[in-house]
């Protein structure tokens, strides 16, 4: 406890399991080591000391970080994050199944978060939806590229099975414009209209009967 409550070294860049940058912001930071040990590591039935520790934790701005630190480092003794060892026991037992989306968001924002199994699966699914390449996922999760490729393939199959189960329609290509179907009935051909032909009018003398010579 002495190292934790009097930690003043600058942040090393490590986060999650090795992250201690939050400790200088704690309400217990700077306490005398002996007083801190007596307050945060009380006897199981020392209810007065437990109440004092919880009261101090209730004013702490990094209480959640303190609780995560205790869970991720498997610290099962003392008061961390305002919870006693007995109160944290269910959290320790269910840690692999814990799903905290704020930690998932922190991961995508570039933080080296110590993900649980459930959070890690959500990261893989979202990485596939975001179009991540295997190399990028491998670097983020610190795994091999081949393994990252297999994980992304599994995520793709999961999405495909989900869409097939829920009946999500697939994308259809633009339908090609087809020519109108020809009718089986032959088309009626109308005769072309011809303009009347004007004939020259014969002169009256041409059709008059020939008379006898006078």
Residue, then its C-alpha position, 0 to 999 in steps of 0.5 A: x500500500x505504501x508504494x500505491x499511496x505515495x506514487x509520484x513518478x510520471x506516467x510511463x505510457x503503460x495503461x490498463x494493468x500497468x497503469x498507475x497514472x491515476x493514483x496521484x488523483x486519488x483522495x488517498x494519495x499522500x496519506x501516511x503509509x501506516x494510516x493508509x494501511x490501517x484504513x484500507x486494509x482493516x480487519x474483517x470485523x472492523x466496521x468503523x475502519x471500513x466505514x472510514x475507507x468507504x467514506x474517503x472512497x466516496x469522495x475520490x474522482x478515480x474510484x472506478x480506475x481504482x476498482x478496475x486496477x484491483x480487478x485486473x491485478x487480482x487484488x483480493x485484499x483490502x478496500x479498493x474502489x469503495x468495495x471490500x474484499x467480500x463485495x468485490x468477490x463476485x466481480x473477480x469471479x465474473x471478470x472474464x464475462x464483464x462487458x464495459x463499453x467505455x473500455x471498448x471505446x477507450x481501446x478504439x481511441x488508442x488506449x492499451x486497455x486490458x480487455x476481458x474476453x467479452x470486451x475483446x470479442x466486441x472489439x473484433x466484431x467492431x473491427x470487422x465492421x470498421x473494415x480493419x485489415x488483419x495487420x492493424x488488428x494484430x498490432x492492436x491486440x498484439x497477436x499474429x497476423x494469421x490469427x487476426x485474419x482468422x478472427x476477422x473471418x469468424x466475425x464475417x461469418x457471424x454477420x452473414x449468419x445473423x443476416x440470413x437468420x433475420x432475413x436481411x435482404x442482400x444488395x441487388x445490382x441495378x436492374x438492366x433496362x430491358x426492351x419492351x416485349x414484342x407482342x405475338x399479334x402482328x402489327x397492323x400496317x396502315x397503307x401510306x396516305x398518298x396525296x391526290x395526283x392532279x391531272x390536267x383538265x382537257x380543253x373543251x375543244x378537244x372533247x367536242x364532236x367534229x361538226x360538218x364543214x360549213 
